[in-house]
Each structure stands twice: as C-alpha cells, then as structure tokens.
Amino acid sequence: MFTAQGNFREAIHHTLETANIHLNLADFDMARQTLNSALLAAQKPGVDKSLAALVLHKIGEIDKQRLDWRNGELLRFDRHPVSWD
C-alpha cells in the first residue's frame, strides 16, 4: 500500500516491523524473506541510502542468529549423542 503511494520510507519501516514479528516467532526464513523485499524497496532511486544500510544490518543479524542456532544444535548433538540402542 505504501509503495503504491510512493512512500517507500513508511513501507520499509512497516516491513521492518513485520520482520521483527517473524523474528519473535523464531521464523527466520520468513523474516529474511520479508527483509529482502524491504531491501528491494530501499534500493529504489530517491530513497535514503541509510534505510538500505539499516535493512542490510538487520539481515546480517538474522544470518548471525541462524548460524548461532545451527552451531548450538551441532554442539548439543556433540555433547549428547543420539543412542539408537
């Protein structure tokens, strides 16, 4: 809706809020997908470049959380191997 009106700043902020909701629900894939759409809007001509930097920063945070989560899972299985007996 905001992008149809040409209000990319509001659209990007709304999309960031939506991505935060997905993060709170631990839905990293959906949060990442939401931020990718925000990044496309932030890269439009005439849009403040600091918004693109903000979105990229948030994408980096998600990627870091995903990596931490995966490493945590690997650590858990290393410390408590699954016994098939």
C-alpha positions in Angstrom: 0.0 0.0 0.0 2.7 2.5 1.0 4.8 1.7 -2.1 1.8 2.2 -4.4 1.6 5.7 -2.9 5.4 6.2 -3.4 6.0 6.3 0.4 9.0 4.0 0.5 10.2 5.2 3.9 6.9 4.1 5.6 6.8 0.9 3.6 10.4 0.0 4.7 9.6 0.8 8.4 6.4 -1.2 8.2 8.3 -4.2 6.6 11.0 -4.0 9.4 8.2 -4.2 12.0 6.8 -7.2 10.2 10.2 -8.9 10.1 10.6 -8.3 13.9 7.3 -10.1 14.4 8.6 -13.1 12.5 11.9 -13.0 14.5 9.9 -13.0 17.7 8.2 -16.1 16.4 11.6 -17.6 15.5 10.6 -17.8 11.9 14.0 -16.8 10.5 13.2 -17.8 6.9 10.1 -15.6 6.8 11.9 -12.7 8.5 14.7 -13.0 5.9 12.2 -13.0 3.0 10.4 -10.0 4.4 13.7 -8.1 4.8 14.7 -9.0 1.2 11.5 -7.2 0.0 12.4 -4.2 2.2 15.9 -4.2 0.7 14.4 -4.0 -2.8 12.3 -1.0 -1.8 15.3 0.6 -0.1 17.3 0.4 -3.2 14.9 2.4 -5.3 16.1 5.7 -6.7 15.4 8.6 -4.4 15.2 6.5 -1.2 17.6 7.4 1.6 20.6 5.1 1.5 20.6 4.8 5.3 17.4 2.7 5.0 19.2 0.2 2.8 22.0 0.1 5.4 19.5 -0.5 8.2 17.9 -3.4 6.3 21.3 -4.9 5.5 22.2 -4.7 9.1 19.0 -6.5 10.1 19.7 -9.2 7.5 23.1 -9.7 9.0 21.6 -10.1 12.5 19.3 -12.8 11.2 22.1 -14.6 9.4 24.1 -14.5 12.6 21.3 -15.8 14.7 20.7 -18.6 12.3 24.3 -19.5 12.4 24.4 -19.4 16.2 21.3 -21.6 16.3 22.8 -24.2 14.0 26.1 -24.2 15.9 24.1 -24.6 19.1 22.3 -27.6 17.7 25.6 -29.1 16.5 27.1 -28.6 19.9 24.1 -30.2 21.6 24.4 -33.3 19.4 28.2 -33.5 20.0 27.7 -33.4 23.8 24.7 -35.6 23.9 25.0 -38.1 21.0 21.8 -39.9 20.0 21.8 -43.5 21.1 20.0 -45.9 18.8 20.0 -48.8 21.2 
